[in-house]
Amino acid sequence: MRVAVAGTFGPLHDGHRALFRAALERGDEGVVVGLSSDEFARESRRPNPRPIPPYEERERRVESVLEELDERNRMVEIRRFTDGHGFADDDPSLDALVVSPETDDEVAAINRQRTDRGMEPLEPIVVPHEYAEDGEPISSTRIVNGEIDEHGNLRE
């Protein structure tokens, strides 16, 4: 199965690691990691912008984390994307899409576009949230705001 996972991934945290683990577990025919362009990352955060590391820094960090997590020596490709569905709606080589609970409804929209183009729908792989010490989901926004670290530990 060729599996995709996509996001801004900046700053990276344990929730992202859970998404990567799921993609690596299922992606026996390869894993494609979509990484948002700097422009799309900024645009998609309006009207509540937050600092986002530059693309090259996020890419290096994603590569490093994937290398740490990949116990199966999967073939991994990182692709830049510039819009809401990236390449998921028009790449016929993909079989599944790893998503978090808040983005799983996007798979239906992507699959409508895929079937309109004569492609097979993607299997959604929904990965549960990782939670911080306070019981709230870990998020990049919470990290940037100084509430938690990348592992969900509360900051004083």
Secondary structure as GFF3:
##gff-version 3
##sequence-region A 1 156
A	DSSP	beta_strand	3	7	.	.	.	ID=ss1
A	DSSP	alpha_helix	14	26	.	.	.	ID=ss2
A	DSSP	beta_strand	31	36	.	.	.	ID=ss3
A	DSSP	alpha_helix	38	43	.	.	.	ID=ss4
A	DSSP	alpha_helix	55	69	.	.	.	ID=ss5
A	DSSP	beta_strand	76	81	.	.	.	ID=ss6
A	DSSP	beta_strand	96	99	.	.	.	ID=ss7
A	DSSP	three_ten_helix	101	103	.	.	.	ID=ss8
A	DSSP	alpha_helix	105	116	.	.	.	ID=ss9
A	DSSP	beta_strand	123	126	.	.	.	ID=ss10
A	DSSP	alpha_helix	140	144	.	.	.	ID=ss11
###
